[in-house]
C-alpha cells in the first residue's frame, strides 16, 4: 500500500470555504489548529493585501504533543531504517 493510501485510510478532512476546498490527508494521530485571531493587519501577503483578524488558519498534523510521556499515546520513536 502506498503512502497516499495509508494516509487516506488514517485521517481525512475536507475544508470548504467560499473560495475553494482543501482535503487534508495524514497518517498522524493528532492535529494542531492555529487561527489568525491575533493578526492585526500589520503583516502583508500577496499583492500587498493585509492579513486582518480571523483571516487565516493552519492545520498542522503531528503526534500528540506529550506522546513521549504518555504510554497510552501512539509512540513517537523512529528507529533506524524506519520512515
mmCIF file of the N, C-alpha and C atoms, coordinates in Angstrom:
data_MODEL
# 
_entry.id   MODEL 
# 
loop_
_atom_site.group_PDB 
_atom_site.id 
_atom_site.type_symbol 
_atom_site.label_atom_id 
_atom_site.label_alt_id 
_atom_site.label_comp_id 
_atom_site.label_asym_id 
_atom_site.label_entity_id 
_atom_site.label_seq_id 
_atom_site.pdbx_PDB_ins_code 
_atom_site.Cartn_x 
_atom_site.Cartn_y 
_atom_site.Cartn_z 
_atom_site.occupancy 
_atom_site.B_iso_or_equiv 
_atom_site.pdbx_formal_charge 
_atom_site.auth_seq_id 
_atom_site.auth_comp_id 
_atom_site.auth_asym_id 
_atom_site.auth_atom_id 
_atom_site.pdbx_PDB_model_num 
ATOM 1   N N  . UNK A 1 1  ? 0.846   -1.178 0.000  1.00 0.00 ? 1  UNK A N  1 
ATOM 2   C CA . UNK A 1 1  ? 0.000   0.000  0.000  1.00 0.00 ? 1  UNK A CA 1 
ATOM 3   C C  . UNK A 1 1  ? 0.890   1.240  0.000  1.00 0.00 ? 1  UNK A C  1 
ATOM 4   N N  . UNK A 1 2  ? 0.603   2.191  -0.871 1.00 0.00 ? 2  UNK A N  1 
ATOM 5   C CA . UNK A 1 2  ? 1.395   3.414  -0.964 1.00 0.00 ? 2  UNK A CA 1 
ATOM 6   C C  . UNK A 1 2  ? 1.077   4.403  0.152  1.00 0.00 ? 2  UNK A C  1 
ATOM 7   N N  . UNK A 1 3  ? 1.923   5.435  0.262  1.00 0.00 ? 3  UNK A N  1 
ATOM 8   C CA . UNK A 1 3  ? 1.759   6.446  1.314  1.00 0.00 ? 3  UNK A CA 1 
ATOM 9   C C  . UNK A 1 3  ? 0.394   7.128  1.216  1.00 0.00 ? 3  UNK A C  1 
ATOM 10  N N  . UNK A 1 4  ? -0.047  7.451  0.018  1.00 0.00 ? 4  UNK A N  1 
ATOM 11  C CA . UNK A 1 4  ? -1.338  8.133  -0.134 1.00 0.00 ? 4  UNK A CA 1 
ATOM 12  C C  . UNK A 1 4  ? -2.481  7.257  0.383  1.00 0.00 ? 4  UNK A C  1 
ATOM 13  N N  . UNK A 1 5  ? -2.437  5.967  0.086  1.00 0.00 ? 5  UNK A N  1 
ATOM 14  C CA . UNK A 1 5  ? -3.494  5.071  0.554  1.00 0.00 ? 5  UNK A CA 1 
ATOM 15  C C  . UNK A 1 5  ? -3.480  4.953  2.069  1.00 0.00 ? 5  UNK A C  1 
ATOM 16  N N  . UNK A 1 6  ? -2.270  4.887  2.678  1.00 0.00 ? 6  UNK A N  1 
ATOM 17  C CA . UNK A 1 6  ? -2.179  4.818  4.140  1.00 0.00 ? 6  UNK A CA 1 
ATOM 18  C C  . UNK A 1 6  ? -2.768  6.083  4.758  1.00 0.00 ? 6  UNK A C  1 
ATOM 19  N N  . UNK A 1 7  ? -2.454  7.229  4.177  1.00 0.00 ? 7  UNK A N  1 
ATOM 20  C CA . UNK A 1 7  ? -2.966  8.500  4.703  1.00 0.00 ? 7  UNK A CA 1 
ATOM 21  C C  . UNK A 1 7  ? -4.482  8.574  4.564  1.00 0.00 ? 7  UNK A C  1 
ATOM 22  N N  . UNK A 1 8  ? -4.976  8.194  3.405  1.00 0.00 ? 8  UNK A N  1 
ATOM 23  C CA . UNK A 1 8  ? -6.415  8.282  3.158  1.00 0.00 ? 8  UNK A CA 1 
ATOM 24  C C  . UNK A 1 8  ? -7.199  7.418  4.144  1.00 0.00 ? 8  UNK A C  1 
ATOM 25  N N  . UNK A 1 9  ? -6.638  6.289  4.519  1.00 0.00 ? 9  UNK A N  1 
ATOM 26  C CA . UNK A 1 9  ? -7.328  5.417  5.460  1.00 0.00 ? 9  UNK A CA 1 
ATOM 27  C C  . UNK A 1 9  ? -7.197  5.908  6.896  1.00 0.00 ? 9  UNK A C  1 
ATOM 28  N N  . UNK A 1 10 ? -6.133  6.646  7.185  1.00 0.00 ? 10 UNK A N  1 
ATOM 29  C CA . UNK A 1 10 ? -5.867  7.056  8.558  1.00 0.00 ? 10 UNK A CA 1 
ATOM 30  C C  . UNK A 1 10 ? -6.748  8.231  8.994  1.00 0.00 ? 10 UNK A C  1 
ATOM 31  N N  . UNK A 1 11 ? -6.655  9.347  8.340  1.00 0.00 ? 11 UNK A N  1 
ATOM 32  C CA . UNK A 1 11 ? -7.385  10.549 8.719  1.00 0.00 ? 11 UNK A CA 1 
ATOM 33  C C  . UNK A 1 11 ? -7.704  11.348 7.460  1.00 0.00 ? 11 UNK A C  1 
ATOM 34  N N  . UNK A 1 12 ? -8.803  12.017 7.464  1.00 0.00 ? 12 UNK A N  1 
ATOM 35  C CA . UNK A 1 12 ? -9.117  12.882 6.348  1.00 0.00 ? 12 UNK A CA 1 
ATOM 36  C C  . UNK A 1 12 ? -10.129 13.940 6.715  1.00 0.00 ? 12 UNK A C  1 
ATOM 37  N N  . UNK A 1 13 ? -9.886  15.139 6.260  1.00 0.00 ? 13 UNK A N  1 
ATOM 38  C CA . UNK A 1 13 ? -10.818 16.244 6.463  1.00 0.00 ? 13 UNK A CA 1 
ATOM 39  C C  . UNK A 1 13 ? -10.984 16.950 5.136  1.00 0.00 ? 13 UNK A C  1 
ATOM 40  N N  . UNK A 1 14 ? -12.161 17.423 4.879  1.00 0.00 ? 14 UNK A N  1 
ATOM 41  C CA . UNK A 1 14 ? -12.393 18.306 3.747  1.00 0.00 ? 14 UNK A CA 1 
ATOM 42  C C  . UNK A 1 14 ? -12.842 19.634 4.321  1.00 0.00 ? 14 UNK A C  1 
ATOM 43  N N  . UNK A 1 15 ? -12.159 20.685 3.932  1.00 0.00 ? 15 UNK A N  1 
ATOM 44  C CA . UNK A 1 15 ? -12.452 22.030 4.425  1.00 0.00 ? 15 UNK A CA 1 
ATOM 45  C C  . UNK A 1 15 ? -13.011 22.828 3.266  1.00 0.00 ? 15 UNK A C  1 
ATOM 46  N N  . UNK A 1 16 ? -14.209 23.317 3.428  1.00 0.00 ? 16 UNK A N  1 
ATOM 47  C CA . UNK A 1 16 ? -14.846 24.089 2.372  1.00 0.00 ? 16 UNK A CA 1 
ATOM 48  C C  . UNK A 1 16 ? -14.895 25.563 2.779  1.00 0.00 ? 16 UNK A C  1 
ATOM 49  N N  . UNK A 1 17 ? -14.624 26.415 1.820  1.00 0.00 ? 17 UNK A N  1 
ATOM 50  C CA . UNK A 1 17 ? -14.671 27.857 2.052  1.00 0.00 ? 17 UNK A CA 1 
ATOM 51  C C  . UNK A 1 17 ? -15.241 28.508 0.803  1.00 0.00 ? 17 UNK A C  1 
ATOM 52  N N  . UNK A 1 18 ? -15.530 29.771 0.905  1.00 0.00 ? 18 UNK A N  1 
ATOM 53  C CA . UNK A 1 18 ? -16.130 30.493 -0.213 1.00 0.00 ? 18 UNK A CA 1 
ATOM 54  C C  . UNK A 1 18 ? -15.256 30.446 -1.463 1.00 0.00 ? 18 UNK A C  1 
ATOM 55  N N  . UNK A 1 19 ? -13.937 30.423 -1.269 1.00 0.00 ? 19 UNK A N  1 
ATOM 56  C CA . UNK A 1 19 ? -13.042 30.465 -2.429 1.00 0.00 ? 19 UNK A CA 1 
ATOM 57  C C  . UNK A 1 19 ? -12.397 29.120 -2.763 1.00 0.00 ? 19 UNK A C  1 
ATOM 58  N N  . UNK A 1 20 ? -12.927 28.019 -2.251 1.00 0.00 ? 20 UNK A N  1 
ATOM 59  C CA . UNK A 1 20 ? -12.375 26.724 -2.619 1.00 0.00 ? 20 UNK A CA 1 
ATOM 60  C C  . UNK A 1 20 ? -12.527 25.686 -1.523 1.00 0.00 ? 20 UNK A C  1 
ATOM 61  N N  . UNK A 1 21 ? -11.885 24.566 -1.729 1.00 0.00 ? 21 UNK A N  1 
ATOM 62  C CA . UNK A 1 21 ? -11.922 23.480 -0.756 1.00 0.00 ? 21 UNK A CA 1 
ATOM 63  C C  . UNK A 1 21 ? -10.553 22.823 -0.714 1.00 0.00 ? 21 UNK A C  1 
ATOM 64  N N  . UNK A 1 22 ? -10.197 22.314 0.445  1.00 0.00 ? 22 UNK A N  1 
ATOM 65  C CA . UNK A 1 22 ? -8.930  21.617 0.633  1.00 0.00 ? 22 UNK A CA 1 
ATOM 66  C C  . UNK A 1 22 ? -9.212  20.280 1.275  1.00 0.00 ? 22 UNK A C  1 
ATOM 67  N N  . UNK A 1 23 ? -8.439  19.291 0.886  1.00 0.00 ? 23 UNK A N  1 
ATOM 68  C CA . UNK A 1 23 ? -8.531  17.984 1.517  1.00 0.00 ? 23 UNK A CA 1 
ATOM 69  C C  . UNK A 1 23 ? -7.210  17.739 2.228  1.00 0.00 ? 23 UNK A C  1 
ATOM 70  N N  . UNK A 1 24 ? -7.284  17.403 3.495  1.00 0.00 ? 24 UNK A N  1 
ATOM 71  C CA . UNK A 1 24 ? -6.094  17.136 4.302  1.00 0.00 ? 24 UNK A CA 1 
ATOM 72  C C  . UNK A 1 24 ? -6.062  15.647 4.601  1.00 0.00 ? 24 UNK A C  1 
ATOM 73  N N  . UNK A 1 25 ? -4.988  14.976 4.194  1.00 0.00 ? 25 UNK A N  1 
ATOM 74  C CA . UNK A 1 25 ? -4.804  13.556 4.472  1.00 0.00 ? 25 UNK A CA 1 
ATOM 75  C C  . UNK A 1 25 ? -3.537  13.392 5.301  1.00 0.00 ? 25 UNK A C  1 
ATOM 76  N N  . UNK A 1 26 ? -3.599  12.564 6.325  1.00 0.00 ? 26 UNK A N  1 
ATOM 77  C CA . UNK A 1 26 ? -2.436  12.350 7.169  1.00 0.00 ? 26 UNK A CA 1 
ATOM 78  C C  . UNK A 1 26 ? -2.466  10.967 7.797  1.00 0.00 ? 26 UNK A C  1 
ATOM 79  N N  . UNK A 1 27 ? -1.305  10.468 8.129  1.00 0.00 ? 27 UNK A N  1 
ATOM 80  C CA . UNK A 1 27 ? -1.209  9.228  8.894  1.00 0.00 ? 27 UNK A CA 1 
ATOM 81  C C  . UNK A 1 27 ? -0.934  9.536  10.365 1.00 0.00 ? 27 UNK A C  1 
ATOM 82  N N  . UNK A 1 28 ? -0.822  10.808 10.713 1.00 0.00 ? 28 UNK A N  1 
ATOM 83  C CA . UNK A 1 28 ? -0.559  11.215 12.094 1.00 0.00 ? 28 UNK A CA 1 
ATOM 84  C C  . UNK A 1 28 ? -1.836  11.145 12.928 1.00 0.00 ? 28 UNK A C  1 
ATOM 85  N N  . UNK A 1 29 ? -1.715  10.859 14.224 1.00 0.00 ? 29 UNK A N  1 
ATOM 86  C CA . UNK A 1 29 ? -2.907  10.708 15.062 1.00 0.00 ? 29 UNK A CA 1 
ATOM 87  C C  . UNK A 1 29 ? -3.506  12.024 15.561 1.00 0.00 ? 29 UNK A C  1 
ATOM 88  N N  . UNK A 1 30 ? -2.771  13.121 15.474 1.00 0.00 ? 30 UNK A N  1 
ATOM 89  C CA . UNK A 1 30 ? -3.272  14.375 16.024 1.00 0.00 ? 30 UNK A CA 1 
ATOM 90  C C  . UNK A 1 30 ? -3.165  15.521 15.044 1.00 0.00 ? 30 UNK A C  1 
ATOM 91  N N  . UNK A 1 31 ? -3.828  16.609 15.393 1.00 0.00 ? 31 UNK A N  1 
ATOM 92  C CA . UNK A 1 31 ? -3.758  17.821 14.575 1.00 0.00 ? 31 UNK A CA 1 
ATOM 93  C C  . UNK A 1 31 ? -3.799  19.039 15.490 1.00 0.00 ? 31 UNK A C  1 
ATOM 94  N N  . UNK A 1 32 ? -2.942  19.999 15.208 1.00 0.00 ? 32 UNK A N  1 
ATOM 95  C CA . UNK A 1 32 ? -2.966  21.283 15.901 1.00 0.00 ? 32 UNK A CA 1 
ATOM 96  C C  . UNK A 1 32 ? -3.659  22.267 14.971 1.00 0.00 ? 32 UNK A C  1 
ATOM 97  N N  . UNK A 1 33 ? -4.552  23.054 15.520 1.00 0.00 ? 33 UNK A N  1 
ATOM 98  C CA . UNK A 1 33 ? -5.300  24.034 14.741 1.00 0.00 ? 33 UNK A CA 1 
ATOM 99  C C  . UNK A 1 33 ? -4.901  25.425 15.220 1.00 0.00 ? 33 UNK A C  1 
ATOM 100 N N  . UNK A 1 34 ? -4.313  26.199 14.326 1.00 0.00 ? 34 UNK A N  1 
ATOM 101 C CA . UNK A 1 34 ? -3.914  27.565 14.642 1.00 0.00 ? 34 UNK A CA 1 
ATOM 102 C C  . UNK A 1 34 ? -4.816  28.520 13.872 1.00 0.00 ? 34 UNK A C  1 
ATOM 103 N N  . UNK A 1 35 ? -5.161  29.635 14.480 1.00 0.00 ? 35 UNK A N  1 
ATOM 104 C CA . UNK A 1 35 ? -6.003  30.628 13.809 1.00 0.00 ? 35 UNK A CA 1 
ATOM 105 C C  . UNK A 1 35 ? -5.262  31.951 13.668 1.00 0.00 ? 35 UNK A C  1 
ATOM 106 N N  . UNK A 1 36 ? -5.814  32.804 12.844 1.00 0.00 ? 36 UNK A N  1 
ATOM 107 C CA . UNK A 1 36 ? -5.275  34.141 12.667 1.00 0.00 ? 36 UNK A CA 1 
ATOM 108 C C  . UNK A 1 36 ? -6.002  35.158 13.535 1.00 0.00 ? 36 UNK A C  1 
ATOM 109 N N  . UNK A 1 37 ? -6.510  34.719 14.675 1.00 0.00 ? 37 UNK A N  1 
ATOM 110 C CA . UNK A 1 37 ? -7.294  35.606 15.529 1.00 0.00 ? 37 UNK A CA 1 
ATOM 111 C C  . UNK A 1 37 ? -6.539  36.856 15.967 1.00 0.00 ? 37 UNK A C  1 
ATOM 112 N N  . UNK A 1 38 ? -5.228  36.747 16.097 1.00 0.00 ? 38 UNK A N  1 
ATOM 113 C CA . UNK A 1 38 ? -4.463  37.893 16.598 1.00 0.00 ? 38 UNK A CA 1 
ATOM 114 C C  . UNK A 1 38 ? -3.752  38.677 15.513 1.00 0.00 ? 38 UNK A C  1 
ATOM 115 N N  . UNK A 1 39 ? -4.042  38.366 14.264 1.00 0.00 ? 39 UNK A N  1 
ATOM 116 C CA . UNK A 1 39 ? -3.457  39.160 13.188 1.00 0.00 ? 39 UNK A CA 1 
ATOM 117 C C  . UNK A 1 39 ? -4.130  40.523 13.180 1.00 0.00 ? 39 UNK A C  1 
ATOM 118 N N  . UNK A 1 40 ? -3.333  41.553 13.098 1.00 0.00 ? 40 UNK A N  1 
ATOM 119 C CA . UNK A 1 40 ? -3.896  42.893 13.207 1.00 0.00 ? 40 UNK A CA 1 
ATOM 120 C C  . UNK A 1 40 ? -3.748  43.758 11.978 1.00 0.00 ? 40 UNK A C  1 
ATOM 121 N N  . UNK A 1 41 ? -3.442  43.169 10.833 1.00 0.00 ? 41 UNK A N  1 
ATOM 122 C CA . UNK A 1 41 ? -3.313  43.964 9.617  1.00 0.00 ? 41 UNK A CA 1 
ATOM 123 C C  . UNK A 1 41 ? -1.913  44.494 9.377  1.00 0.00 ? 41 UNK A C  1 
ATOM 124 N N  . UNK A 1 42 ? -0.942  44.136 10.236 1.00 0.00 ? 42 UNK A N  1 
ATOM 125 C CA . UNK A 1 42 ? 0.421   44.631 10.060 1.00 0.00 ? 42 UNK A CA 1 
ATOM 126 C C  . UNK A 1 42 ? 1.268   43.711 9.188  1.00 0.00 ? 42 UNK A C  1 
ATOM 127 N N  . UNK A 1 43 ? 0.798   42.481 8.947  1.00 0.00 ? 43 UNK A N  1 
ATOM 128 C CA . UNK A 1 43 ? 1.510   41.544 8.075  1.00 0.00 ? 43 UNK A CA 1 
ATOM 129 C C  . UNK A 1 43 ? 0.807   41.547 6.725  1.00 0.00 ? 43 UNK A C  1 
ATOM 130 N N  . UNK A 1 44 ? 1.611   41.637 5.657  1.00 0.00 ? 44 UNK A N  1 
ATOM 131 C CA . UNK A 1 44 ? 1.049   41.715 4.311  1.00 0.00 ? 44 UNK A CA 1 
ATOM 132 C C  . UNK A 1 44 ? 1.462   40.507 3.485  1.00 0.00 ? 44 UNK A C  1 
ATOM 133 N N  . UNK A 1 45 ? 0.556   40.047 2.628  1.00 0.00 ? 45 UNK A N  1 
ATOM 134 C CA . UNK A 1 45 ? 0.797   38.887 1.781  1.00 0.00 ? 45 UNK A CA 1 
ATOM 135 C C  . UNK A 1 45 ? 0.833   39.257 0.319  1.00 0.00 ? 45 UNK A C  1 
ATOM 136 N N  . UNK A 1 46 ? 0.353   38.344 -0.518 1.00 0.00 ? 46 UNK A N  1 
ATOM 137 C CA . UNK A 1 46 ? 0.362   38.548 -1.965 1.00 0.00 ? 46 UNK A CA 1 
ATOM 138 C C  . UNK A 1 46 ? -0.347  39.841 -2.338 1.00 0.00 ? 46 UNK A C  1 
ATOM 139 N N  . UNK A 1 47 ? 0.260   40.552 -3.253 1.00 0.00 ? 47 UNK A N  1 
ATOM 140 C CA . UNK A 1 47 ? -0.330  41.786 -3.735 1.00 0.00 ? 47 UNK A CA 1 
ATOM 141 C C  . UNK A 1 47 ? -0.433  42.873 -2.679 1.00 0.00 ? 47 UNK A C  1 
ATOM 142 N N  . UNK A 1 48 ? 0.305   42.732 -1.564 1.00 0.00 ? 48 UNK A N  1 
ATOM 143 C CA . UNK A 1 48 ? 0.272   43.735 -0.513 1.00 0.00 ? 48 UNK A CA 1 
ATOM 144 C C  . UNK A 1 48 ? -0.959  43.676 0.362  1.00 0.00 ? 48 UNK A C  1 
ATOM 145 N N  . UNK A 1 49 ? -1.772  42.639 0.188  1.00 0.00 ? 49 UNK A N  1 
ATOM 146 C CA . UNK A 1 49 ? -3.003  42.517 0.980  1.00 0.00 ? 49 UNK A CA 1 
ATOM 147 C C  . UNK A 1 49 ? -2.667  42.286 2.453  1.00 0.00 ? 49 UNK A C  1 
ATOM 148 N N  . UNK A 1 50 ? -3.283  43.060 3.315  1.00 0.00 ? 50 UNK A N  1 
ATOM 149 C CA . UNK A 1 50 ? -3.058  42.941 4.757  1.00 0.00 ? 50 UNK A CA 1 
ATOM 150 C C  . UNK A 1 50 ? -3.844  41.756 5.317  1.00 0.00 ? 50 UNK A C  1 
ATOM 151 N N  . UNK A 1 51 ? -3.190  40.990 6.178  1.00 0.00 ? 51 UNK A N  1 
ATOM 152 C CA . UNK A 1 51 ? -3.853  39.882 6.860  1.00 0.00 ? 51 UNK A CA 1 
ATOM 153 C C  . UNK A 1 51 ? -4.470  40.416 8.145  1.00 0.00 ? 51 UNK A C  1 
ATOM 154 N N  . UNK A 1 52 ? -5.784  40.504 8.142  1.00 0.00 ? 52 UNK A N  1 
ATOM 155 C CA . UNK A 1 52 ? -6.505  41.016 9.309  1.00 0.00 ? 52 UNK A CA 1 
ATOM 156 C C  . UNK A 1 52 ? -6.951  39.913 10.241 1.00 0.00 ? 52 UNK A C  1 
ATOM 157 N N  . UNK A 1 53 ? -7.583  40.299 11.315 1.00 0.00 ? 53 UNK A N  1 
ATOM 158 C CA . UNK A 1 53 ? -8.075  39.365 12.326 1.00 0.00 ? 53 UNK A CA 1 
ATOM 159 C C  . UNK A 1 53 ? -8.984  38.313 11.672 1.00 0.00 ? 53 UNK A C  1 
ATOM 160 N N  . UNK A 1 54 ? -8.819  37.066 12.047 1.00 0.00 ? 54 UNK A N  1 
ATOM 161 C CA . UNK A 1 54 ? -9.597  35.916 11.556 1.00 0.00 ? 54 UNK A CA 1 
ATOM 162 C C  . UNK A 1 54 ? -9.386  35.635 10.066 1.00 0.00 ? 54 UNK A C  1 
ATOM 163 N N  . UNK A 1 55 ? -8.287  36.100 9.480  1.00 0.00 ? 55 UNK A N  1 
ATOM 164 C CA . UNK A 1 55 ? -8.104  35.919 8.040  1.00 0.00 ? 55 UNK A CA 1 
ATOM 165 C C  . UNK A 1 55 ? -7.259  34.707 7.667  1.00 0.00 ? 55 UNK A C  1 
ATOM 166 N N  . UNK A 1 56 ? -6.850  33.909 8.657  1.00 0.00 ? 56 UNK A N  1 
ATOM 167 C CA . UNK A 1 56 ? -6.002  32.768 8.326  1.00 0.00 ? 56 UNK A CA 1 
ATOM 168 C C  . UNK A 1 56 ? -6.184  31.639 9.333  1.00 0.00 ? 56 UNK A C  1 
ATOM 169 N N  . UNK A 1 57 ? -5.812  30.425 8.893  1.00 0.00 ? 57 UNK A N  1 
ATOM 170 C CA . UNK A 1 57 ? -5.755  29.288 9.809  1.00 0.00 ? 57 UNK A CA 1 
ATOM 171 C C  . UNK A 1 57 ? -4.710  28.315 9.293  1.00 0.00 ? 57 UNK A C  1 
ATOM 172 N N  . UNK A 1 58 ? -4.286  27.421 10.164 1.00 0.00 ? 58 UNK A N  1 
ATOM 173 C CA . UNK A 1 58 ? -3.294  26.420 9.806  1.00 0.00 ? 58 UNK A CA 1 
ATOM 174 C C  . UNK A 1 58 ? -3.646  25.112 10.493 1.00 0.00 ? 58 UNK A C  1 
ATOM 175 N N  . UNK A 1 59 ? -3.566  24.006 9.756  1.00 0.00 ? 59 UNK A N  1 
ATOM 176 C CA . UNK A 1 59 ? -3.716  22.673 10.326 1.00 0.00 ? 59 UNK A CA 1 
ATOM 177 C C  . UNK A 1 59 ? -2.351  22.003 10.267 1.00 0.00 ? 59 UNK A C  1 
ATOM 178 N N  . UNK A 1 60 ? -1.820  21.639 11.420 1.00 0.00 ? 60 UNK A N  1 
ATOM 179 C CA . UNK A 1 60 ? -0.506  21.004 11.491 1.00 0.00 ? 60 UNK A CA 1 
ATOM 180 C C  . UNK A 1 60 ? -0.689  19.591 12.029 1.00 0.00 ? 60 UNK A C  1 
ATOM 181 N N  . UNK A 1 61 ? -0.536  18.598 11.166 1.00 0.00 ? 61 UNK A N  1 
ATOM 182 C CA . UNK A 1 61 ? -0.711  17.210 11.592 1.00 0.00 ? 61 UNK A CA 1 
ATOM 183 C C  . UNK A 1 61 ? 0.557   16.734 12.277 1.00 0.00 ? 61 UNK A C  1 
ATOM 184 N N  . UNK A 1 62 ? 0.375   15.993 13.358 1.00 0.00 ? 62 UNK A N  1 
ATOM 185 C CA . UNK A 1 62 ? 1.521   15.561 14.154 1.00 0.00 ? 62 UNK A CA 1 
ATOM 186 C C  . UNK A 1 62 ? 1.084   14.522 15.174 1.00 0.00 ? 62 UNK A C  1 
ATOM 187 N N  . UNK A 1 63 ? 2.050   14.014 15.898 1.00 0.00 ? 63 UNK A N  1 
ATOM 188 C CA . UNK A 1 63 ? 1.729   13.173 17.047 1.00 0.00 ? 63 UNK A CA 1 
ATOM 189 C C  . UNK A 1 63 ? 1.240   14.073 18.174 1.00 0.00 ? 63 UNK A C  1 
ATOM 190 N N  . UNK A 1 64 ? 0.638   13.471 19.177 1.00 0.00 ? 64 UNK A N  1 
ATOM 191 C CA . UNK A 1 64 ? 0.175   14.253 20.324 1.00 0.00 ? 64 UNK A CA 1 
ATOM 192 C C  . UNK A 1 64 ? 1.389   14.860 21.021 1.00 0.00 ? 64 UNK A C  1 
ATOM 193 N N  . UNK A 1 65 ? 1.311   16.121 21.442 1.00 0.00 ? 65 UNK A N  1 
ATOM 194 C CA . UNK A 1 65 ? 2.477   16.813 21.997 1.00 0.00 ? 65 UNK A CA 1 
ATOM 195 C C  . UNK A 1 65 ? 3.168   16.096 23.168 1.00 0.00 ? 65 UNK A C  1 
ATOM 196 N N  . UNK A 1 66 ? 2.431   15.398 24.002 1.00 0.00 ? 66 UNK A N  1 
ATOM 197 C CA . UNK A 1 66 ? 3.033   14.772 25.178 1.00 0.00 ? 66 UNK A CA 1 
ATOM 198 C C  . UNK A 1 66 ? 3.239   13.263 24.995 1.00 0.00 ? 66 UNK A C  1 
ATOM 199 N N  . UNK A 1 67 ? 3.276   12.809 23.736 1.00 0.00 ? 67 UNK A N  1 
ATOM 200 C CA . UNK A 1 67 ? 3.392   11.368 23.450 1.00 0.00 ? 67 UNK A CA 1 
ATOM 201 C C  . UNK A 1 67 ? 4.546   10.659 24.157 1.00 0.00 ? 67 UNK A C  1 
ATOM 202 N N  . UNK A 1 68 ? 5.745   11.239 24.206 1.00 0.00 ? 68 UNK A N  1 
ATOM 203 C CA . UNK A 1 68 ? 6.842   10.502 24.846 1.00 0.00 ? 68 UNK A CA 1 
ATOM 204 C C  . UNK A 1 68 ? 6.593   10.197 26.329 1.00 0.00 ? 68 UNK A C  1 
ATOM 205 N N  . UNK A 1 69 ? 5.739   10.976 26.972 1.00 0.00 ? 69 UNK A N  1 
ATOM 206 C CA . UNK A 1 69 ? 5.487   10.806 28.399 1.00 0.00 ? 69 UNK A CA 1 
ATOM 207 C C  . UNK A 1 69 ? 4.185   10.083 28.721 1.00 0.00 ? 69 UNK A C  1 
ATOM 208 N N  . UNK A 1 70 ? 3.438   9.701  27.705 1.00 0.00 ? 70 UNK A N  1 
ATOM 209 C CA . UNK A 1 70 ? 2.136   9.064  27.918 1.00 0.00 ? 70 UNK A CA 1 
ATOM 210 C C  . UNK A 1 70 ? 2.121   7.685  27.273 1.00 0.00 ? 70 UNK A C  1 
ATOM 211 N N  . UNK A 1 71 ? 2.222   6.622  28.067 1.00 0.00 ? 71 UNK A N  1 
ATOM 212 C CA . UNK A 1 71 ? 2.274   5.274  27.493 1.00 0.00 ? 71 UNK A CA 1 
ATOM 213 C C  . UNK A 1 71 ? 1.041   4.900  26.668 1.00 0.00 ? 71 UNK A C  1 
ATOM 214 N N  . UNK A 1 72 ? -0.102  5.529  26.918 1.00 0.00 ? 72 UNK A N  1 
ATOM 215 C CA . UNK A 1 72 ? -1.326  5.214  26.164 1.00 0.00 ? 72 UNK A CA 1 
ATOM 216 C C  . UNK A 1 72 ? -1.352  5.864  24.786 1.00 0.00 ? 72 UNK A C  1 
ATOM 217 N N  . UNK A 1 73 ? -0.507  6.861  24.564 1.00 0.00 ? 73 UNK A N  1 
ATOM 218 C CA . UNK A 1 73 ? -0.478  7.560  23.280 1.00 0.00 ? 73 UNK A CA 1 
ATOM 219 C C  . UNK A 1 73 ? 0.364   6.779  22.276 1.00 0.00 ? 73 UNK A C  1 
ATOM 220 N N  . UNK A 1 74 ? 0.126   6.983  20.966 1.00 0.00 ? 74 UNK A N  1 
ATOM 221 C CA . UNK A 1 74 ? 0.971   6.329  19.954 1.00 0.00 ? 74 UNK A CA 1 
ATOM 222 C C  . UNK A 1 74 ? 2.432   6.744  20.133 1.00 0.00 ? 74 UNK A C  1 
ATOM 223 N N  . UNK A 1 75 ? 3.336   5.834  19.853 1.00 0.00 ? 75 UNK A N  1 
ATOM 224 C CA . UNK A 1 75 ? 4.765   6.086  20.031 1.00 0.00 ? 75 UNK A CA 1 
ATOM 225 C C  . UNK A 1 75 ? 5.283   7.106  19.025 1.00 0.00 ? 75 UNK A C  1 
ATOM 226 N N  . UNK A 1 76 ? 6.247   7.901  19.451 1.00 0.00 ? 76 UNK A N  1 
ATOM 227 C CA . UNK A 1 76 ? 6.904   8.857  18.564 1.00 0.00 ? 76 UNK A CA 1 
ATOM 228 C C  . UNK A 1 76 ? 8.326   8.402  18.230 1.00 0.00 ? 76 UNK A C  1 
ATOM 229 N N  . UNK A 1 77 ? 8.692   7.196  18.656 1.00 0.00 ? 77 UNK A N  1 
ATOM 230 C CA . UNK A 1 77 ? 10.040  6.681  18.427 1.00 0.00 ? 77 UNK A CA 1 
ATOM 231 C C  . UNK A 1 77 ? 10.193  6.269  16.957 1.00 0.00 ? 77 UNK A C  1 
ATOM 232 N N  . UNK A 1 78 ? 11.250  6.745  16.333 1.00 0.00 ? 78 UNK A N  1 
ATOM 233 C CA . UNK A 1 78 ? 11.579  6.387  14.961 1.00 0.00 ? 78 UNK A CA 1 
ATOM 234 C C  . UNK A 1 78 ? 12.944  5.711  14.988 1.00 0.00 ? 78 UNK A C  1 
ATOM 235 N N  . UNK A 1 79 ? 12.963  4.426  14.717 1.00 0.00 ? 79 UNK A N  1 
ATOM 236 C CA . UNK A 1 79 ? 14.196  3.639  14.772 1.00 0.00 ? 79 UNK A CA 1 
ATOM 237 C C  . UNK A 1 79 ? 14.912  3.662  13.417 1.00 0.00 ? 79 UNK A C  1 
ATOM 238 N N  . UNK A 1 80 ? 16.196  3.368  13.423 1.00 0.00 ? 80 UNK A N  1 
ATOM 239 C CA . UNK A 1 80 ? 16.990  3.322  12.200 1.00 0.00 ? 80 UNK A CA 1 
ATOM 240 C C  . UNK A 1 80 ? 16.323  2.411  11.175 1.00 0.00 ? 80 UNK A C  1 
ATOM 241 N N  . UNK A 1 81 ? 16.207  2.885  9.940  1.00 0.00 ? 81 UNK A N  1 
ATOM 242 C CA . UNK A 1 81 ? 15.594  2.102  8.879  1.00 0.00 ? 81 UNK A CA 1 
ATOM 243 C C  . UNK A 1 81 ? 14.096  2.302  8.742  1.00 0.00 ? 81 UNK A C  1 
ATOM 244 N N  . UNK A 1 82 ? 13.460  2.949  9.710  1.00 0.00 ? 82 UNK A N  1 
ATOM 245 C CA . UNK A 1 82 ? 12.019  3.222  9.630  1.00 0.00 ? 82 UNK A CA 1 
ATOM 246 C C  . UNK A 1 82 ? 11.805  4.565  8.940  1.00 0.00 ? 82 UNK A C  1 
ATOM 247 N N  . UNK A 1 83 ? 10.634  4.720  8.375  1.00 0.00 ? 83 UNK A N  1 
ATOM 248 C CA . UNK A 1 83 ? 10.288  6.014  7.769  1.00 0.00 ? 83 UNK A CA 1 
ATOM 249 C C  . UNK A 1 83 ? 8.857   6.341  8.065  1.00 0.00 ? 83 UNK A C  1 
# 
